[in-house]
Structure formats: C-alpha cells, structure tokens
C-alpha cells in the first residue's frame, strides 16, 4: 500500500528532497480538509464541485514539487520525510520491528478514519465527517512522528556502526 501511494505520486529523489521542506510538510495538512470541503460542496454547487475537487487533487500532487529542498534538515518535518523514505526501503535495509508494527497500526487507523470521512461525506453527516478527518489526520501525524523517530534511530545506528567499524 505504501509503495502504491509513492508510485501514484511519482516521487523521485528530487521530489522527496523538495518535500522535505517544512513548508511542504506543514501545508499538506490542508489537503484532507480541503478535499472534504470540495466533496461536501456538491450540496451547494452540484457538479461544479468537481472544479475544487480537481484543484485539491492537483494540490496534493503539486505540493511535494513546489518548494525548494531545505537548506537545514535538522527539524521535525524534514526528519519525518527522510524517515518515510527509510521506511519505504525496509525490504532492502531492515529497520527495527517496533517501527514497522507501529507504522502498520497507524496506517490502518488512518485508513479507517479516511473510510469514516468518506461515509460522512456520502451521507452529508457533519460529525461523522469531522471525526473521520480528525482520526485520519491524527493517525497520519502520529505515523509521521514515528518516521522522525525511525530516522533518528537509523542515523544513530549508522553513526554507531561507523564508530565501531571505523
């Protein structure tokens, strides 16, 4: 599932580097609320709701490409993006099991929240939609924080390996 999402976004090395810009990371928090609002707007503007929906989808694709790579990567946002890259390469470069377990659990929770959001949007039920958005974004943020932890663990491990072998 993780690889499918990466392939859909066409994330190459340069795009990942640009996405590590904190502005890119923090501005992505707008995507789900804007997407939900664009879908909800069908009640007000009918088929014209496709216009903001398409704009939101374009924003999701454009966001990781829009900003320059950060000059300083010593921040939560950049470390989280680099942690995601490490996580995606876990079949090639093994990572601690507790990170894999937590990532799968939080991704499942986020997916459940996304489905809940979809149900709320389908039914035009404000509270279900809001709870779904909150669950999705909360679980995704927690996942991202775990990716910061993974990045720090793996860079510390690499430094320890160099110290032992060097």
C-alpha positions as CSV (number, residue, x, y, z in Angstrom):
1,X,0.0,0.0,0.0
2,X,2.9,2.4,0.8
3,X,4.6,1.7,-2.5
4,X,1.4,2.2,-4.4
5,X,0.9,5.6,-2.9
6,X,4.5,6.6,-3.7
7,X,4.1,5.4,-7.3
8,X,0.8,7.3,-7.7
9,X,2.6,10.5,-6.6
10,X,5.6,9.8,-8.9
11,X,8.1,10.5,-6.1
12,X,11.7,10.6,-7.3
13,X,14.8,11.6,-5.4
14,X,14.4,15.3,-6.3
15,X,10.7,15.3,-5.3
16,X,11.5,13.7,-2.0
17,X,14.2,16.3,-1.3
18,X,11.8,19.1,-2.1
19,X,9.1,17.5,0.0
20,X,11.5,17.6,3.0
21,X,11.0,21.4,3.1
22,X,8.9,22.1,6.2
23,X,6.6,24.4,4.2
24,X,5.7,21.4,2.0
25,X,5.1,19.2,5.0
26,X,3.0,21.6,7.0
27,X,1.0,22.8,4.1
28,X,0.0,19.2,3.4
29,X,-2.1,19.4,6.5
30,X,-4.6,21.4,4.4
31,X,-5.2,18.6,1.9
32,X,-7.8,16.4,3.6
33,X,-9.9,19.3,5.0
34,X,-9.9,21.0,1.6
35,X,-10.6,17.7,-0.2
36,X,-13.5,17.0,2.2
37,X,-14.9,20.6,1.7
38,X,-14.7,20.2,-2.1
39,X,-16.7,17.0,-1.9
40,X,-19.2,18.4,0.6
41,X,-19.7,21.4,-1.7
42,X,-21.6,19.3,-4.1
43,X,-24.7,20.0,-1.9
44,X,-24.3,23.7,-2.7
45,X,-22.8,23.8,-6.2
46,X,-23.7,20.4,-7.7
47,X,-21.4,19.2,-10.4
48,X,-19.3,22.3,-10.2
49,X,-17.9,20.7,-7.1
50,X,-15.6,18.8,-9.5
51,X,-13.6,22.0,-10.0
52,X,-12.4,22.4,-6.4
53,X,-12.1,18.6,-6.2
54,X,-9.7,18.6,-9.2
55,X,-7.8,21.6,-7.8
56,X,-7.4,19.7,-4.5
57,X,-6.1,16.6,-6.3
58,X,-3.7,18.8,-8.2
59,X,-2.5,20.5,-5.0
60,X,-1.8,17.0,-3.5
61,X,0.4,16.2,-6.5
62,X,2.0,19.7,-6.8
63,X,2.8,20.2,-3.1
64,X,5.9,18.0,-2.8
65,X,7.3,19.6,-6.0
66,X,6.5,23.2,-5.3
67,X,9.2,24.1,-2.7
68,X,13.0,24.0,-2.8
69,X,14.9,21.4,-0.9
70,X,15.5,22.7,2.6
71,X,18.9,24.2,3.5
72,X,18.7,22.8,7.0
73,X,17.3,19.3,7.7
74,X,17.5,19.5,11.5
75,X,13.8,19.8,12.0
76,X,10.8,17.6,12.7
77,X,9.3,17.9,9.2
78,X,12.5,17.1,7.2
79,X,13.3,14.2,9.5
80,X,9.8,12.8,9.1
81,X,10.1,12.8,5.3
82,X,13.5,11.1,5.4
83,X,12.1,8.6,7.9
84,X,9.3,7.8,5.4
85,X,12.0,7.2,2.7
86,X,13.8,4.8,5.1
87,X,10.5,3.0,5.9
88,X,9.7,2.5,2.2
89,X,13.1,0.9,1.8
90,X,12.7,-1.5,4.7
91,X,12.8,-4.6,2.5
92,X,16.3,-3.6,1.4
93,X,17.5,-2.1,4.6
94,X,16.0,-3.7,7.7
95,X,14.5,-1.5,10.3
96,X,13.5,-2.2,13.9
97,X,10.3,-4.2,14.1
98,X,8.6,-1.9,16.6
99,X,8.7,0.9,13.9
100,X,7.1,-1.5,11.3
101,X,4.4,-2.6,13.7
102,X,3.6,1.0,14.7
103,X,3.5,2.2,11.1
104,X,1.1,-0.6,10.0
105,X,-1.1,0.1,13.0
106,X,-1.2,3.8,12.5
107,X,-1.7,3.4,8.7
108,X,-4.7,1.1,9.4
109,X,-6.1,3.6,11.9
110,X,-5.7,6.4,9.3
111,X,-7.3,4.3,6.6
112,X,-10.3,3.6,8.9
113,X,-10.6,7.4,9.5
114,X,-10.4,8.0,5.8
115,X,-13.3,5.5,5.2
116,X,-15.2,7.2,8.0
117,X,-14.7,10.5,6.3
118,X,-16.0,9.0,3.1
119,X,-19.1,7.7,4.8
120,X,-19.7,11.1,6.4
121,X,-19.3,12.9,3.1
122,X,-21.6,10.4,1.3
123,X,-24.3,10.9,4.0
124,X,-23.7,14.6,4.5
125,X,-23.2,13.9,8.1
126,X,-21.0,16.7,9.6
127,X,-19.9,14.9,12.8
128,X,-19.0,11.6,11.1
129,X,-17.0,13.6,8.5
130,X,-15.3,15.6,11.2
131,X,-14.5,12.6,13.3
132,X,-13.1,10.8,10.2
133,X,-10.9,13.8,9.3
134,X,-9.7,14.1,12.9
135,X,-8.9,10.3,13.1
136,X,-7.2,10.3,9.7
137,X,-5.1,13.4,10.4
138,X,-4.3,12.4,14.0
139,X,-3.1,8.9,13.0
140,X,-1.1,10.2,10.0
141,X,0.6,12.8,12.2
142,X,1.4,10.2,14.7
143,X,2.7,8.0,11.9
144,X,4.9,10.9,10.7
145,X,6.2,11.4,14.2
146,X,7.2,7.7,14.2
147,X,9.0,8.3,11.0
148,X,11.0,11.0,12.8
149,X,11.9,8.5,15.5
150,X,12.8,5.9,12.8
151,X,15.1,8.4,11.1
152,X,16.8,9.3,14.3
153,X,17.2,5.6,15.3
154,X,18.6,4.7,11.9
155,X,21.0,7.7,11.6
156,X,22.2,7.0,15.2
157,X,22.7,3.3,14.3
158,X,24.7,4.3,11.2
159,X,26.9,6.6,13.3
160,X,27.4,3.8,15.8
161,X,28.2,1.3,13.0
162,X,30.8,3.8,11.6
163,X,32.3,4.3,15.0
164,X,32.6,0.5,15.6
165,X,33.9,-0.3,12.1
166,X,35.9,3.0,11.6
